[in-house]
Amino acid sequence: MTRVAIVGAGIGAEHLAAYSELPDLFEVATVCDLNLARAEAVAAPYGIPVTADFAAVLASDVDLIDVCLPPHLHLSACLKALEAGKDVVCEKPLVASLAEADRLIAKAAETGGRVFPVFQYRFGLGTAQLRAIVEAGLAGKLYAGTIETHWNRDAAYYAVDWRGTWAGERGGAILGHAIHIHDFLPAFLGPVARVYAELATRVNEIEVEDCAALSLRMENGAVLTSSVTLGAATDTTRMRLVFEGVTVETGLSPYKPAQSAWQFTPRAPVTAEQIAEVLSAVGPQDVGFTGFFRAVAEALEGNGGREVTLADGRRSLEFVSAIYQSSRTGLPVDLPLGADFPLYDGWLPA
């Protein structure tokens, strides 16, 4: 049983709900937030105590610190948790630069602590189905694909003082919204080799981008596009992936795109019967945060393989760094990126 402290009662409320679905694996010992009333509202239905004292949480006997704070506080909270001998879960974006990511990687190596960046989109029936089709050899090579992150974020959303700012949010739609679906690329389709990006701020009067158009070439040669906006009428996330043997289409769920079954349309010589046979063997799956936390528990128990790793978190920031560099120079950027990359120390404007 892993004892958990949730630090930050905003998105932390959703984390708590997921932990509660895994009572044999986790015990949430406390919810920590400077706003005690908000913490109480989240924790009271579960009978969990609250505190505003992060230092006391670090000194307690919890095993895992779940960082659900605003982005500009992630690095300091993660470093303190590792130094206190804790393992860490950290919401997206993990940190605000490749340099900070490498600093966190070094601290984890020094302390022996584990850091699990939050990318819950990986978990669900749809992704399990795709993995099964690929492993069965029916997909073949990936040719092309499209990704859409079309959400609705109005002025009321940005009334929270740190949102929409470089100082508080560290970035816009690329960093805070589409980062989840972009994590899907290396997790399931292989590394990104090149990105060309156009970013714009068109929906809200904010400092950071709220629209994007990306052109991607994967290491395996596939070409993809990603369209991002926070000015849609509704919230939808969608992918259409064209493989040699099958075309894959997700549903439209914005926050749990893998929750439901996906559509797999065969291309000859692959048959519908072959697809159906593979999919029939895919059983029920934990979805979203619940699947993510189960994978964390497996890793902590020494049965890892499905968890999101610190290297995955760095890879997501590498992609973000490349996007900002491409947008500012008007040129494509090749990946991977090293310490000599112009935005290695951060993409925040000077």
N, C-alpha and C positions, 0 to 999 in steps of 0.2 A: 504494500500500500504506500503510495507516494503522497506526502502531505504538501499542500499547495497554498501559497499566498498570492492572491490576485491583487496587483497594484494598478489601480485605475478602474473606476466603476462605470466607464462609458461602454466601450466594446467589451469590457470585462464582464458585463452582464451576460453577453452571449457565450463567453467562455465558461462562466459559471453554470449556465444551463447545460452545456455539453459535458462538463465534468460530472454533473448530477446524473447523467445517463450512464456513467461508468463507475458506479459506487464500489465495485470490487477492485478498481485500479487506483482511484484518487479519493483523497479527503481534502476538501477545501477548508483550511484552518482559519483563514481570515480574509477580509477584503479591506484593502488599504486605499484611502483616498483623502485628500485634503478637505474635500466637501463631504463631511460625515453624513449629512442628510441624504445625499445621493447614494453613498455607500450603504446606509441603512435600508434605503428603498430596494436596493439590489439584493442585499444579504438576508434581510429579515425573513422572507418567505422560506429560506432554507435553514433558518436558525443559526446562522454563522455570525460570529462577532466581527466588529469593524474597528478600524484604527486609522489615525492620521499620521502615525509615527513610523516612517519607513525604516529608520534605524532600528527600532524595536523589532520590526519584521525580520530584518537581516540577522539580528541576534537571536531569533527564535529557533525552534527545532524543525522548521519546515524544510523540506527537501528541494522544492522547486519554486522559483519566483517567476510569476507570469506577468510580464511587463506590458501593460495596456495603457501606457501614458502617451501624451502628444509626442510626435516624432523627435522634436529637438531634445527630449529627455531620455531617449532610448539608450544612447551610448553610455552615459554616466550611470544609469540604473543597472544596465547589464554588467558593467565593470564592477560596480559595488557588490552585486549579487555573486559574481564569480569569486571576488576577493573574500566574500563571507563563506565560501565553500558550498554554494548552492548551484544547482543546475538551473537553466533559464529557458523560458519560452518568451519570445519577443514578437509583438505585433509588427506589421509592416508600416513603413519601410524600416528595415532592420536598423540601419544607421544612415548617415548623410553623405558618405563618400567611400571610395575604395580604400583610402588611407585609414578611415575609421574602421572599416570592415577588417582590414589586415591587423589593426591594433586589437580588435576584439578576438580575432583568430589567435593572435599571440598570447593574449591573456587566458583564453580557454586552454591552450596548450600548457601554459605555465601552471595553472591551477588544477588542471584535470577535469574541469567542469564541462558540461555539455550545453550548447546553445541551439535551440530549435526555432528558427524563424517561422512565422505563421504564414502558411500557404495552404489554406483549407480547400481550395478548388480542386486539388488533386484527388479528393476522396469522394467516392460515390459509385453508383451503378454504371453510369456512362463511361467513366474512365476505366473501370474494371472490364467492361465489355471491349473497349478499344484495346486494352492490353492483351486480352485473350485472343482477339482477332489477329493482332500482330504476332503473338507468340505461336499461333497456329500456322503462321506462314501464309495467311490469306491476303494480307494487306499489300505486300510487295513494297516497292519504293514509293516514297511520297513525291508527288509532282508539284502540287500547288495548294494554296488554301487562303481563306479569308477569315479574319477575326473582327468581331464588332464588340465594342464596349460603349453602348449608347445609353447613358443614364441621365437623370434629371436632378440637377442641383441648383436651387434658386438662391436668391439673396438671403433668405432666412437661414439656409444651411451655413452660409458664411458669416452669420452674425456672431458665431463663436470667434473670439478675438484672434486665436492663433491660426485659424483656417484661412486659406487663400493668400498666405504670406510666405515669403522665402524664409524669414527668421523662424516662424513657428511650424509651418507644415513642410518646409524644405523643398517643396516642389508642388506641382499641380496634378492634373489628371494622369499623367504618365507615372508619377510616383505613388499617388494615393489611391488610384482607382483601377487603372488598367494593369498595374503591377501583378495582380493575381493571375489574370488570364495569360499574361506574358510569361509567368513562371511555368505555365503549361508547356511552353515550347521546348526548353531543354529537358524537362522532366519526362516528356513523352515522344518528342519529335527529334531530339538531338540538338547539339549546340548551334547557336546563331553565328554565322560567319561574317555577315555584313548588314548594316542598317543605314538607311537614308530616311531622314525625318523632317517633316514640316510641322511646326507647332504654332498655335495661335491662341489668343485670349479673346473670345468673341461672345461669350454667354453672360458672364458676370464681370463686374468692375472689381477685379482682383489683380494681384501682382503676378500670379503664376498662370500657366497655360490651362485651358479647359477644352481644347480641341487638338487633335493630332491626326496626321496621316503618315503611316510608316510603310516603307518598302523593305522587305527582308529577304536575304538569301541565307539558307541554312547550310551547314557544313556538308550535308549530304546532297546539296545541289538544288533542293526544293526552293521555290519562291513563294512568298506569302505577303499579304498586306494586312495591316491592322488599322482600323478606323476607330477613333476615340472622340466622344463628345459628352459634355455634361449638360447639353441643351436639348435632349430628346424629350418627347412627350411622356414617355414611360421609361422604366429601367429594364433594359434587356442586355444580355450577354449571349453571343452566338459565335459558333465556329462552323466552317464547312471545309473539310479536309479531303483532298482528292488524291487517293493512293492508286497505285497501279491496278489493284484488284478490287477496290471498294471505295465508294465515296461515303464519308462520314458526316452526319449533320447532328449537331447538338440541339437541345431545346433552347428556350429563351430565358430561363431563370437567371436573374442578374447575380445572385449571391451564392447559388448552389447549382451551377450549370451541369454537374454530374449527378444530380439527385435522381433524375428519371432515366429511363432507357433512351439510348441514342438511336438514330436511324442509320442503318448500314445497307447501302445499295450496291449489290455486286456488279462487277464488270467482268465480262467473259475473259478467260475461261472459268473464273470463280463463279459459283452458283449460289442461289438463294438457299438451297438445301444445306450447303456447306456452312454458310453463315449461321443459319438457324441452329445447326447442330452445335457449333461452338458456343453460341449465346445461351443455349439451353443449360449449359453447365455452369454459368455464372450465377451464383446465389446472391441473396440479399447482402447489402453493403452498408457499413457505417458511412454517413454522409457528412461532408463539411467539417466543422470543428470536432464533432464526435469521432470521425475517422482520423482526423489529424492527431487528437489526443490519444487515441488507442495506439497509433503508430509511435508516439512519444513513449508511452508506457512499455511497449515492446522493446524499444531501444534501450530504455533504462534498465530493463530486465535482462539485457544481453541478447535479445532476439531481433536486432535491428535489420533494416533493409528497406522499410517503407517510409521511414521518417524523413522529414525535411531537415537537411544538414546545414551547418554553418557555411559550407562551400556553396550550397544552393543559394543562400542569402547573399553571399558575395556576388555570385553570378547574376542575380537579379539587379544588383546595383551596378554591375559592369554594363549591363544592357541599358539601364537608365543613363549612365554616364555617356555612353555612345550616342544615345538619342539626343541629349542636350548638346553635345559637341557637333553632331551633324546639323542640327537645327541652326546653330549659331554660325557655322562655317559655310553652309550650303553644300557640303560634300558628304559622300558616304564615309562611314567609319568601319574599319575591319576589326573584328574581335578574334582572340581575347586581348585584354588590355593589361599592361604592366605598370610599374611605378613611374615610367617615363611618359605616360599618357598626360596630355595637357590638363585634363580635369581630374587627375588622380586624387588631388587634395580636396576636391569638391566642385560641384557645379553651380553653387550659389553665385549670383552676379557680384562683381566686385563692388 
